[in-house]
Amino acid sequence: MGTISTRVPDELEAELEAYFEEEKLDRSTAVRKLLSEGLEEWRREQALDQLAAGSITFSKAAELAGMSVWDFAQLAKERDITWVADDHLDADLEAL
C-alpha cells in the first residue's frame, strides 16, 4: 500500500476532523474513503464528458465509470446526456 502525504488549509482540516468524528473513523480510513469516493465521482464525470463528446461508446463509458450499463444509463438520463449515435450504435449493441 502506498503512502500519500499532503498539507491542507486549517479550514479543511477542521471539516475533516468533524467528518472523522461523525463517521467514527480513524484519520487514515476516513481519508482513504473520501479519496476513493472522490475518484469514483471523477471517473463517472470523465465517462459522461467523453460520452457527451462522442469520443467513446456508451458501453465503454459505463466501463470507464465502473458501473453496469443499466446504472450508467440511468445516470446519463439524469444528466440529460444523449448517447445514441449512428457510428457508435453497432459497437454498443455488440457489447450488450
Distance bins in CASP14 RR format, pairs under 12 A and 6 or more apart:
PFRMAT RR
TARGET T0000
AUTHOR 0000-0000-0000
RMODE 2
METHOD distances of the structure
MODEL  1
1 28 0 0 0 0 0 1 0 0 0 0 0
1 32 0 0 0 0 1 0 0 0 0 0 0
2 28 0 0 0 0 0 1 0 0 0 0 0
2 32 0 0 0 0 0 1 0 0 0 0 0
2 35 0 0 0 0 0 1 0 0 0 0 0
3 28 0 0 0 0 1 0 0 0 0 0 0
3 31 0 0 0 0 0 1 0 0 0 0 0
3 32 0 0 0 0 0 1 0 0 0 0 0
4 28 0 0 0 0 0 1 0 0 0 0 0
4 31 0 0 0 0 1 0 0 0 0 0 0
4 32 0 0 0 0 1 0 0 0 0 0 0
4 34 0 0 0 0 0 1 0 0 0 0 0
4 35 1 0 0 1 0 0 0 0 0 0 0
5 28 0 0 0 0 0 1 0 0 0 0 0
5 31 0 0 0 0 0 1 0 0 0 0 0
6 12 0 0 0 0 0 1 0 0 0 0 0
6 13 0 0 0 0 0 1 0 0 0 0 0
6 16 0 0 0 0 0 1 0 0 0 0 0
6 31 0 0 0 0 1 0 0 0 0 0 0
6 35 0 0 0 0 0 1 0 0 0 0 0
7 13 0 0 0 0 1 0 0 0 0 0 0
8 14 0 0 0 0 1 0 0 0 0 0 0
8 15 0 0 0 0 1 0 0 0 0 0 0
8 16 1 0 0 1 0 0 0 0 0 0 0
8 17 0 0 0 0 0 1 0 0 0 0 0
8 27 0 0 0 0 0 1 0 0 0 0 0
8 31 0 0 0 0 1 0 0 0 0 0 0
8 34 0 0 0 0 0 1 0 0 0 0 0
9 15 0 0 0 0 1 0 0 0 0 0 0
9 16 0 0 0 0 0 1 0 0 0 0 0
10 16 0 0 0 0 0 1 0 0 0 0 0
10 17 0 0 0 0 0 1 0 0 0 0 0
11 17 0 0 0 0 0 1 0 0 0 0 0
11 18 0 0 0 0 0 1 0 0 0 0 0
12 18 0 0 0 0 0 1 0 0 0 0 0
12 19 0 0 0 0 0 1 0 0 0 0 0
12 31 0 0 0 0 0 1 0 0 0 0 0
12 34 0 0 0 0 0 1 0 0 0 0 0
13 19 0 0 0 0 0 1 0 0 0 0 0
13 20 0 0 0 0 0 1 0 0 0 0 0
13 27 0 0 0 0 0 1 0 0 0 0 0
13 31 0 0 0 0 0 1 0 0 0 0 0
14 20 0 0 0 0 0 1 0 0 0 0 0
14 21 0 0 0 0 0 1 0 0 0 0 0
15 21 0 0 0 0 0 1 0 0 0 0 0
15 22 0 0 0 0 0 1 0 0 0 0 0
15 30 0 0 0 0 0 1 0 0 0 0 0
15 34 0 0 0 0 0 1 0 0 0 0 0
16 22 0 0 0 0 0 1 0 0 0 0 0
16 23 0 0 0 0 0 1 0 0 0 0 0
16 25 0 0 0 0 0 1 0 0 0 0 0
16 26 0 0 0 0 0 1 0 0 0 0 0
16 27 1 0 0 1 0 0 0 0 0 0 0
16 28 0 0 0 0 0 1 0 0 0 0 0
16 30 1 0 0 1 0 0 0 0 0 0 0
16 31 1 0 0 1 0 0 0 0 0 0 0
16 33 0 0 0 0 0 1 0 0 0 0 0
16 34 0 0 0 0 1 0 0 0 0 0 0
16 35 0 0 0 0 0 1 0 0 0 0 0
17 23 0 0 0 0 0 1 0 0 0 0 0
17 25 0 0 0 0 0 1 0 0 0 0 0
17 26 0 0 0 0 0 1 0 0 0 0 0
17 27 0 0 0 0 1 0 0 0 0 0 0
17 30 0 0 0 0 1 0 0 0 0 0 0
17 31 0 0 0 0 0 1 0 0 0 0 0
18 25 0 0 0 0 0 1 0 0 0 0 0
18 30 0 0 0 0 0 1 0 0 0 0 0
19 25 1 0 0 1 0 0 0 0 0 0 0
19 26 0 0 0 0 0 1 0 0 0 0 0
19 27 0 0 0 0 1 0 0 0 0 0 0
19 29 0 0 0 0 0 1 0 0 0 0 0
19 30 1 0 0 1 0 0 0 0 0 0 0
19 31 0 0 0 0 1 0 0 0 0 0 0
19 33 0 0 0 0 1 0 0 0 0 0 0
19 34 1 0 0 1 0 0 0 0 0 0 0
19 37 0 0 0 0 0 1 0 0 0 0 0
20 26 1 0 0 1 0 0 0 0 0 0 0
20 27 1 0 0 1 0 0 0 0 0 0 0
20 28 0 0 0 0 0 1 0 0 0 0 0
20 29 0 0 0 0 1 0 0 0 0 0 0
20 30 1 0 1 0 0 0 0 0 0 0 0
20 31 0 0 0 0 1 0 0 0 0 0 0
20 33 0 0 0 0 0 1 0 0 0 0 0
20 34 0 0 0 0 0 1 0 0 0 0 0
21 27 0 0 0 0 0 1 0 0 0 0 0
21 30 0 0 0 0 1 0 0 0 0 0 0
22 30 0 0 0 0 1 0 0 0 0 0 0
23 29 0 0 0 0 1 0 0 0 0 0 0
23 30 1 0 0 1 0 0 0 0 0 0 0
23 31 0 0 0 0 0 1 0 0 0 0 0
23 32 0 0 0 0 0 1 0 0 0 0 0
23 33 1 0 0 1 0 0 0 0 0 0 0
23 34 0 0 0 0 1 0 0 0 0 0 0
23 37 0 0 0 0 0 1 0 0 0 0 0
24 30 0 0 0 0 1 0 0 0 0 0 0
24 33 0 0 0 0 0 1 0 0 0 0 0
25 31 0 0 0 0 1 0 0 0 0 0 0
25 32 0 0 0 0 1 0 0 0 0 0 0
25 33 1 0 0 1 0 0 0 0 0 0 0
25 34 0 0 0 0 1 0 0 0 0 0 0
26 32 0 0 0 0 1 0 0 0 0 0 0
26 33 0 0 0 0 0 1 0 0 0 0 0
27 33 0 0 0 0 0 1 0 0 0 0 0
27 34 0 0 0 0 0 1 0 0 0 0 0
28 34 0 0 0 0 0 1 0 0 0 0 0
28 35 0 0 0 0 0 1 0 0 0 0 0
29 35 0 0 0 0 0 1 0 0 0 0 0
29 36 0 0 0 0 0 1 0 0 0 0 0
30 36 0 0 0 0 0 1 0 0 0 0 0
30 37 0 0 0 0 0 1 0 0 0 0 0
31 37 0 0 0 0 0 1 0 0 0 0 0
31 38 0 0 0 0 0 1 0 0 0 0 0
32 38 0 0 0 0 0 1 0 0 0 0 0
32 39 0 0 0 0 0 1 0 0 0 0 0
33 39 0 0 0 0 0 1 0 0 0 0 0
33 40 0 0 0 0 0 1 0 0 0 0 0
34 40 0 0 0 0 0 1 0 0 0 0 0
34 41 0 0 0 0 0 1 0 0 0 0 0
35 41 0 0 0 0 0 1 0 0 0 0 0
35 42 0 0 0 0 0 1 0 0 0 0 0
36 42 0 0 0 0 0 1 0 0 0 0 0
36 43 0 0 0 0 0 1 0 0 0 0 0
37 43 0 0 0 0 0 1 0 0 0 0 0
37 44 0 0 0 0 0 1 0 0 0 0 0
38 44 0 0 0 0 1 0 0 0 0 0 0
38 45 0 0 0 0 1 0 0 0 0 0 0
38 46 0 0 0 0 0 1 0 0 0 0 0
39 45 0 0 0 0 0 1 0 0 0 0 0
39 46 0 0 0 0 0 1 0 0 0 0 0
39 65 0 0 0 0 0 1 0 0 0 0 0
39 66 0 0 0 0 0 1 0 0 0 0 0
40 46 0 0 0 0 0 1 0 0 0 0 0
40 47 0 0 0 0 0 1 0 0 0 0 0
40 64 0 0 0 0 0 1 0 0 0 0 0
40 65 0 0 0 0 1 0 0 0 0 0 0
40 66 0 0 0 0 1 0 0 0 0 0 0
40 67 0 0 0 0 1 0 0 0 0 0 0
40 75 0 0 0 0 0 1 0 0 0 0 0
41 47 0 0 0 0 0 1 0 0 0 0 0
41 48 0 0 0 0 0 1 0 0 0 0 0
41 65 0 0 0 0 1 0 0 0 0 0 0
41 66 0 0 0 0 0 1 0 0 0 0 0
41 67 0 0 0 0 0 1 0 0 0 0 0
41 75 0 0 0 0 0 1 0 0 0 0 0
42 48 0 0 0 0 0 1 0 0 0 0 0
42 49 0 0 0 0 0 1 0 0 0 0 0
42 64 0 0 0 0 0 1 0 0 0 0 0
42 65 0 0 0 0 0 1 0 0 0 0 0
42 66 0 0 0 0 0 1 0 0 0 0 0
43 49 0 0 0 0 0 1 0 0 0 0 0
43 50 0 0 0 0 0 1 0 0 0 0 0
43 61 0 0 0 0 0 1 0 0 0 0 0
43 62 0 0 0 0 0 1 0 0 0 0 0
43 63 0 0 0 0 0 1 0 0 0 0 0
43 64 1 0 0 1 0 0 0 0 0 0 0
43 65 1 0 1 0 0 0 0 0 0 0 0
43 66 1 0 0 1 0 0 0 0 0 0 0
43 67 0 0 0 0 1 0 0 0 0 0 0
43 72 0 0 0 0 0 1 0 0 0 0 0
43 75 0 0 0 0 0 1 0 0 0 0 0
44 50 0 0 0 0 0 1 0 0 0 0 0
44 51 0 0 0 0 0 1 0 0 0 0 0
44 61 0 0 0 0 1 0 0 0 0 0 0
44 62 0 0 0 0 1 0 0 0 0 0 0
44 63 0 0 0 0 0 1 0 0 0 0 0
44 64 0 0 0 0 1 0 0 0 0 0 0
44 65 1 0 1 0 0 0 0 0 0 0 0
44 66 1 0 0 1 0 0 0 0 0 0 0
44 67 1 0 0 1 0 0 0 0 0 0 0
44 71 0 0 0 0 0 1 0 0 0 0 0
44 72 0 0 0 0 1 0 0 0 0 0 0
44 74 0 0 0 0 0 1 0 0 0 0 0
44 75 1 0 0 1 0 0 0 0 0 0 0
44 76 0 0 0 0 0 1 0 0 0 0 0
44 78 0 0 0 0 0 1 0 0 0 0 0
44 79 0 0 0 0 1 0 0 0 0 0 0
44 81 0 0 0 0 0 1 0 0 0 0 0
45 51 0 0 0 0 0 1 0 0 0 0 0
45 52 0 0 0 0 0 1 0 0 0 0 0
45 61 0 0 0 0 0 1 0 0 0 0 0
45 64 0 0 0 0 0 1 0 0 0 0 0
45 65 0 0 0 0 1 0 0 0 0 0 0
45 75 0 0 0 0 0 1 0 0 0 0 0
45 76 0 0 0 0 0 1 0 0 0 0 0
45 79 0 0 0 0 1 0 0 0 0 0 0
45 81 0 0 0 0 0 1 0 0 0 0 0
46 52 0 0 0 0 0 1 0 0 0 0 0
46 53 0 0 0 0 0 1 0 0 0 0 0
46 55 0 0 0 0 0 1 0 0 0 0 0
46 56 0 0 0 0 1 0 0 0 0 0 0
46 60 0 0 0 0 0 1 0 0 0 0 0
46 61 0 0 0 0 1 0 0 0 0 0 0
46 63 0 0 0 0 0 1 0 0 0 0 0
46 64 1 0 0 1 0 0 0 0 0 0 0
46 65 1 0 0 1 0 0 0 0 0 0 0
46 66 0 0 0 0 0 1 0 0 0 0 0
47 53 0 0 0 0 0 1 0 0 0 0 0
47 54 0 0 0 0 0 1 0 0 0 0 0
47 55 0 0 0 0 0 1 0 0 0 0 0
47 56 1 0 0 1 0 0 0 0 0 0 0
47 57 0 0 0 0 0 1 0 0 0 0 0
47 58 0 0 0 0 1 0 0 0 0 0 0
47 59 0 0 0 0 0 1 0 0 0 0 0
47 60 0 0 0 0 1 0 0 0 0 0 0
47 61 1 0 1 0 0 0 0 0 0 0 0
47 62 1 0 0 1 0 0 0 0 0 0 0
47 63 0 0 0 0 1 0 0 0 0 0 0
47 64 1 0 1 0 0 0 0 0 0 0 0
47 65 1 1 0 0 0 0 0 0 0 0 0
47 66 1 0 0 1 0 0 0 0 0 0 0
47 67 0 0 0 0 1 0 0 0 0 0 0
47 69 0 0 0 0 0 1 0 0 0 0 0
47 71 0 0 0 0 0 1 0 0 0 0 0
47 72 1 0 0 1 0 0 0 0 0 0 0
47 73 0 0 0 0 0 1 0 0 0 0 0
47 75 0 0 0 0 1 0 0 0 0 0 0
47 76 0 0 0 0 1 0 0 0 0 0 0
47 79 0 0 0 0 0 1 0 0 0 0 0
47 81 0 0 0 0 1 0 0 0 0 0 0
47 83 0 0 0 0 0 1 0 0 0 0 0
48 54 0 0 0 0 0 1 0 0 0 0 0
48 55 0 0 0 0 0 1 0 0 0 0 0
48 56 0 0 0 0 0 1 0 0 0 0 0
48 58 0 0 0 0 0 1 0 0 0 0 0
48 61 1 0 0 1 0 0 0 0 0 0 0
48 62 0 0 0 0 0 1 0 0 0 0 0
48 64 0 0 0 0 1 0 0 0 0 0 0
48 65 1 0 0 1 0 0 0 0 0 0 0
48 67 0 0 0 0 0 1 0 0 0 0 0
48 72 0 0 0 0 1 0 0 0 0 0 0
48 73 0 0 0 0 0 1 0 0 0 0 0
48 75 1 0 0 1 0 0 0 0 0 0 0
48 76 1 0 0 1 0 0 0 0 0 0 0
48 77 0 0 0 0 0 1 0 0 0 0 0
48 78 0 0 0 0 1 0 0 0 0 0 0
48 79 1 0 1 0 0 0 0 0 0 0 0
48 80 0 0 0 0 0 1 0 0 0 0 0
48 81 1 0 1 0 0 0 0 0 0 0 0
48 82 0 0 0 0 0 1 0 0 0 0 0
48 83 0 0 0 0 1 0 0 0 0 0 0
49 55 0 0 0 0 1 0 0 0 0 0 0
49 56 0 0 0 0 1 0 0 0 0 0 0
49 61 0 0 0 0 1 0 0 0 0 0 0
49 64 0 0 0 0 0 1 0 0 0 0 0
49 65 0 0 0 0 0 1 0 0 0 0 0
49 76 0 0 0 0 0 1 0 0 0 0 0
49 79 0 0 0 0 0 1 0 0 0 0 0
49 81 0 0 0 0 1 0 0 0 0 0 0
50 56 1 0 1 0 0 0 0 0 0 0 0
50 57 0 0 0 0 1 0 0 0 0 0 0
50 58 0 0 0 0 0 1 0 0 0 0 0
50 60 0 0 0 0 1 0 0 0 0 0 0
50 61 1 0 0 1 0 0 0 0 0 0 0
50 62 0 0 0 0 0 1 0 0 0 0 0
50 63 0 0 0 0 0 1 0 0 0 0 0
50 64 1 0 0 1 0 0 0 0 0 0 0
50 65 0 0 0 0 1 0 0 0 0 0 0
50 76 0 0 0 0 0 1 0 0 0 0 0
50 81 0 0 0 0 0 1 0 0 0 0 0
50 83 0 0 0 0 0 1 0 0 0 0 0
50 88 0 0 0 0 0 1 0 0 0 0 0
51 57 0 0 0 0 1 0 0 0 0 0 0
51 58 1 0 0 1 0 0 0 0 0 0 0
51 59 0 0 0 0 0 1 0 0 0 0 0
51 60 0 0 0 0 1 0 0 0 0 0 0
51 61 1 0 1 0 0 0 0 0 0 0 0
51 62 0 0 0 0 1 0 0 0 0 0 0
51 63 0 0 0 0 0 1 0 0 0 0 0
51 64 0 0 0 0 1 0 0 0 0 0 0
51 65 0 0 0 0 1 0 0 0 0 0 0
51 67 0 0 0 0 0 1 0 0 0 0 0
51 69 0 0 0 0 0 1 0 0 0 0 0
51 72 0 0 0 0 1 0 0 0 0 0 0
51 73 0 0 0 0 0 1 0 0 0 0 0
51 75 0 0 0 0 0 1 0 0 0 0 0
51 76 1 0 0 1 0 0 0 0 0 0 0
51 77 0 0 0 0 0 1 0 0 0 0 0
51 79 0 0 0 0 1 0 0 0 0 0 0
51 81 1 0 0 1 0 0 0 0 0 0 0
51 82 0 0 0 0 1 0 0 0 0 0 0
51 83 1 0 1 0 0 0 0 0 0 0 0
51 84 0 0 0 0 0 1 0 0 0 0 0
51 85 0 0 0 0 1 0 0 0 0 0 0
51 88 0 0 0 0 1 0 0 0 0 0 0
51 92 0 0 0 0 0 1 0 0 0 0 0
52 58 0 0 0 0 0 1 0 0 0 0 0
52 61 0 0 0 0 1 0 0 0 0 0 0
52 75 0 0 0 0 0 1 0 0 0 0 0
52 76 0 0 0 0 1 0 0 0 0 0 0
52 79 0 0 0 0 1 0 0 0 0 0 0
52 80 0 0 0 0 1 0 0 0 0 0 0
52 81 1 0 1 0 0 0 0 0 0 0 0
52 82 1 0 0 1 0 0 0 0 0 0 0
52 83 1 0 0 1 0 0 0 0 0 0 0
52 85 0 0 0 0 0 1 0 0 0 0 0
53 61 0 0 0 0 0 1 0 0 0 0 0
53 81 0 0 0 0 0 1 0 0 0 0 0
53 82 0 0 0 0 0 1 0 0 0 0 0
53 83 0 0 0 0 0 1 0 0 0 0 0
53 85 0 0 0 0 0 1 0 0 0 0 0
53 88 0 0 0 0 0 1 0 0 0 0 0
54 60 0 0 0 0 0 1 0 0 0 0 0
54 61 0 0 0 0 1 0 0 0 0 0 0
54 81 0 0 0 0 0 1 0 0 0 0 0
54 82 0 0 0 0 1 0 0 0 0 0 0
54 83 0 0 0 0 1 0 0 0 0 0 0
54 84 0 0 0 0 0 1 0 0 0 0 0
54 85 1 0 0 1 0 0 0 0 0 0 0
54 86 0 0 0 0 0 1 0 0 0 0 0
54 87 0 0 0 0 1 0 0 0 0 0 0
54 88 1 0 0 1 0 0 0 0 0 0 0
54 91 0 0 0 0 0 1 0 0 0 0 0
54 92 0 0 0 0 0 1 0 0 0 0 0
55 61 0 0 0 0 1 0 0 0 0 0 0
55 64 0 0 0 0 0 1 0 0 0 0 0
55 83 0 0 0 0 0 1 0 0 0 0 0
55 85 0 0 0 0 0 1 0 0 0 0 0
55 87 0 0 0 0 0 1 0 0 0 0 0
55 88 0 0 0 0 1 0 0 0 0 0 0
56 62 0 0 0 0 1 0 0 0 0 0 0
56 63 0 0 0 0 1 0 0 0 0 0 0
56 64 1 0 0 1 0 0 0 0 0 0 0
56 65 0 0 0 0 0 1 0 0 0 0 0
56 72 0 0 0 0 0 1 0 0 0 0 0
56 83 0 0 0 0 1 0 0 0 0 0 0
56 85 0 0 0 0 0 1 0 0 0 0 0
56 87 0 0 0 0 0 1 0 0 0 0 0
56 88 0 0 0 0 1 0 0 0 0 0 0
56 91 0 0 0 0 1 0 0 0 0 0 0
56 92 0 0 0 0 0 1 0 0 0 0 0
56 95 0 0 0 0 0 1 0 0 0 0 0
57 63 0 0 0 0 1 0 0 0 0 0 0
57 64 0 0 0 0 0 1 0 0 0 0 0
57 69 0 0 0 0 0 1 0 0 0 0 0
57 72 0 0 0 0 0 1 0 0 0 0 0
57 83 0 0 0 0 1 0 0 0 0 0 0
57 84 0 0 0 0 0 1 0 0 0 0 0
57 85 0 0 0 0 1 0 0 0 0 0 0
57 86 0 0 0 0 0 1 0 0 0 0 0
57 87 0 0 0 0 1 0 0 0 0 0 0
57 88 1 0 1 0 0 0 0 0 0 0 0
57 89 0 0 0 0 1 0 0 0 0 0 0
57 90 0 0 0 0 1 0 0 0 0 0 0
57 91 1 0 1 0 0 0 0 0 0 0 0
57 92 1 0 1 0 0 0 0 0 0 0 0
57 93 0 0 0 0 1 0 0 0 0 0 0
57 94 0 0 0 0 1 0 0 0 0 0 0
57 95 1 0 0 1 0 0 0 0 0 0 0
57 96 0 0 0 0 0 1 0 0 0 0 0
58 64 0 0 0 0 0 1 0 0 0 0 0
58 65 0 0 0 0 0 1 0 0 0 0 0
58 67 0 0 0 0 0 1 0 0 0 0 0
58 68 0 0 0 0 0 1 0 0 0 0 0
58 69 1 0 0 1 0 0 0 0 0 0 0
58 70 0 0 0 0 0 1 0 0 0 0 0
58 72 1 0 0 1 0 0 0 0 0 0 0
58 73 1 0 0 1 0 0 0 0 0 0 0
58 75 0 0 0 0 0 1 0 0 0 0 0
58 76 1 0 0 1 0 0 0 0 0 0 0
58 77 0 0 0 0 0 1 0 0 0 0 0
58 81 0 0 0 0 1 0 0 0 0 0 0
58 82 0 0 0 0 0 1 0 0 0 0 0
58 83 1 0 1 0 0 0 0 0 0 0 0
58 84 1 0 0 1 0 0 0 0 0 0 0
58 85 0 0 0 0 1 0 0 0 0 0 0
58 87 0 0 0 0 0 1 0 0 0 0 0
58 88 1 0 0 1 0 0 0 0 0 0 0
58 89 0 0 0 0 1 0 0 0 0 0 0
58 90 0 0 0 0 0 1 0 0 0 0 0
58 91 0 0 0 0 1 0 0 0 0 0 0
58 92 1 0 1 0 0 0 0 0 0 0 0
58 93 0 0 0 0 1 0 0 0 0 0 0
58 94 0 0 0 0 0 1 0 0 0 0 0
58 95 0 0 0 0 1 0 0 0 0 0 0
58 96 0 0 0 0 1 0 0 0 0 0 0
59 65 0 0 0 0 0 1 0 0 0 0 0
59 66 0 0 0 0 0 1 0 0 0 0 0
59 67 0 0 0 0 0 1 0 0 0 0 0
59 68 0 0 0 0 0 1 0 0 0 0 0
59 69 1 0 0 1 0 0 0 0 0 0 0
59 70 0 0 0 0 0 1 0 0 0 0 0
59 72 0 0 0 0 1 0 0 0 0 0 0
59 73 0 0 0 0 0 1 0 0 0 0 0
59 76 0 0 0 0 0 1 0 0 0 0 0
59 83 0 0 0 0 1 0 0 0 0 0 0
59 88 0 0 0 0 1 0 0 0 0 0 0
59 89 0 0 0 0 0 1 0 0 0 0 0
59 90 0 0 0 0 0 1 0 0 0 0 0
59 91 1 0 0 1 0 0 0 0 0 0 0
59 92 1 0 1 0 0 0 0 0 0 0 0
59 93 0 0 0 0 1 0 0 0 0 0 0
59 94 0 0 0 0 1 0 0 0 0 0 0
59 95 1 1 0 0 0 0 0 0 0 0 0
59 96 1 0 0 1 0 0 0 0 0 0 0
60 66 0 0 0 0 0 1 0 0 0 0 0
60 67 0 0 0 0 0 1 0 0 0 0 0
60 69 0 0 0 0 0 1 0 0 0 0 0
60 72 0 0 0 0 0 1 0 0 0 0 0
60 83 0 0 0 0 0 1 0 0 0 0 0
60 88 0 0 0 0 1 0 0 0 0 0 0
60 91 1 0 0 1 0 0 0 0 0 0 0
60 92 0 0 0 0 1 0 0 0 0 0 0
60 94 0 0 0 0 0 1 0 0 0 0 0
60 95 1 0 0 1 0 0 0 0 0 0 0
61 67 0 0 0 0 1 0 0 0 0 0 0
61 69 0 0 0 0 1 0 0 0 0 0 0
61 71 0 0 0 0 0 1 0 0 0 0 0
61 72 1 0 0 1 0 0 0 0 0 0 0
61 73 0 0 0 0 0 1 0 0 0 0 0
61 75 0 0 0 0 1 0 0 0 0 0 0
61 76 1 0 0 1 0 0 0 0 0 0 0
61 79 0 0 0 0 0 1 0 0 0 0 0
61 81 0 0 0 0 1 0 0 0 0 0 0
61 83 1 0 0 1 0 0 0 0 0 0 0
61 85 0 0 0 0 0 1 0 0 0 0 0
61 88 0 0 0 0 1 0 0 0 0 0 0
61 91 0 0 0 0 0 1 0 0 0 0 0
61 92 0 0 0 0 1 0 0 0 0 0 0
61 95 0 0 0 0 0 1 0 0 0 0 0
62 68 1 0 0 1 0 0 0 0 0 0 0
62 69 1 0 1 0 0 0 0 0 0 0 0
62 70 0 0 0 0 1 0 0 0 0 0 0
62 71 1 0 0 1 0 0 0 0 0 0 0
62 72 1 1 0 0 0 0 0 0 0 0 0
62 73 1 0 0 1 0 0 0 0 0 0 0
62 74 0 0 0 0 0 1 0 0 0 0 0
62 75 0 0 0 0 1 0 0 0 0 0 0
62 76 0 0 0 0 1 0 0 0 0 0 0
62 83 0 0 0 0 1 0 0 0 0 0 0
62 92 0 0 0 0 1 0 0 0 0 0 0
62 95 0 0 0 0 1 0 0 0 0 0 0
62 96 0 0 0 0 0 1 0 0 0 0 0
63 69 0 0 0 0 1 0 0 0 0 0 0
63 71 0 0 0 0 0 1 0 0 0 0 0
63 72 0 0 0 0 1 0 0 0 0 0 0
63 92 0 0 0 0 0 1 0 0 0 0 0
63 95 0 0 0 0 1 0 0 0 0 0 0
64 72 0 0 0 0 1 0 0 0 0 0 0
65 71 0 0 0 0 1 0 0 0 0 0 0
65 72 1 0 1 0 0 0 0 0 0 0 0
65 73 0 0 0 0 0 1 0 0 0 0 0
65 74 0 0 0 0 0 1 0 0 0 0 0
65 75 1 0 0 1 0 0 0 0 0 0 0
65 76 0 0 0 0 1 0 0 0 0 0 0
65 79 0 0 0 0 0 1 0 0 0 0 0
65 81 0 0 0 0 0 1 0 0 0 0 0
66 72 1 0 0 1 0 0 0 0 0 0 0
66 75 0 0 0 0 0 1 0 0 0 0 0
67 73 0 0 0 0 1 0 0 0 0 0 0
67 74 0 0 0 0 1 0 0 0 0 0 0
67 75 1 0 0 1 0 0 0 0 0 0 0
67 76 0 0 0 0 0 1 0 0 0 0 0
68 74 0 0 0 0 1 0 0 0 0 0 0
68 75 0 0 0 0 0 1 0 0 0 0 0
68 96 0 0 0 0 0 1 0 0 0 0 0
69 75 0 0 0 0 0 1 0 0 0 0 0
69 76 0 0 0 0 0 1 0 0 0 0 0
69 83 0 0 0 0 0 1 0 0 0 0 0
69 92 0 0 0 0 1 0 0 0 0 0 0
69 93 0 0 0 0 0 1 0 0 0 0 0
69 95 1 0 0 1 0 0 0 0 0 0 0
69 96 1 0 0 1 0 0 0 0 0 0 0
70 76 0 0 0 0 0 1 0 0 0 0 0
70 77 0 0 0 0 0 1 0 0 0 0 0
70 96 0 0 0 0 0 1 0 0 0 0 0
71 77 0 0 0 0 0 1 0 0 0 0 0
71 78 0 0 0 0 0 1 0 0 0 0 0
72 78 0 0 0 0 0 1 0 0 0 0 0
72 79 0 0 0 0 0 1 0 0 0 0 0
72 81 0 0 0 0 0 1 0 0 0 0 0
72 83 0 0 0 0 1 0 0 0 0 0 0
72 92 0 0 0 0 0 1 0 0 0 0 0
72 95 0 0 0 0 0 1 0 0 0 0 0
72 96 0 0 0 0 0 1 0 0 0 0 0
73 79 0 0 0 0 0 1 0 0 0 0 0
73 81 0 0 0 0 1 0 0 0 0 0 0
73 82 0 0 0 0 0 1 0 0 0 0 0
73 83 0 0 0 0 1 0 0 0 0 0 0
73 84 0 0 0 0 0 1 0 0 0 0 0
73 92 0 0 0 0 0 1 0 0 0 0 0
73 96 0 0 0 0 0 1 0 0 0 0 0
74 81 0 0 0 0 0 1 0 0 0 0 0
75 81 0 0 0 0 1 0 0 0 0 0 0
75 83 0 0 0 0 0 1 0 0 0 0 0
76 82 0 0 0 0 1 0 0 0 0 0 0
76 83 1 0 1 0 0 0 0 0 0 0 0
76 84 0 0 0 0 0 1 0 0 0 0 0
77 83 0 0 0 0 1 0 0 0 0 0 0
77 84 0 0 0 0 0 1 0 0 0 0 0
82 88 0 0 0 0 0 1 0 0 0 0 0
83 89 0 0 0 0 1 0 0 0 0 0 0
83 91 0 0 0 0 0 1 0 0 0 0 0
83 92 0 0 0 0 1 0 0 0 0 0 0
84 90 0 0 0 0 0 1 0 0 0 0 0
84 91 0 0 0 0 0 1 0 0 0 0 0
84 92 0 0 0 0 1 0 0 0 0 0 0
84 93 0 0 0 0 0 1 0 0 0 0 0
85 91 0 0 0 0 0 1 0 0 0 0 0
85 92 0 0 0 0 1 0 0 0 0 0 0
86 92 0 0 0 0 0 1 0 0 0 0 0
86 93 0 0 0 0 0 1 0 0 0 0 0
88 94 0 0 0 0 0 1 0 0 0 0 0
88 95 0 0 0 0 0 1 0 0 0 0 0
89 95 0 0 0 0 0 1 0 0 0 0 0
89 96 0 0 0 0 0 1 0 0 0 0 0
90 96 0 0 0 0 0 1 0 0 0 0 0
END
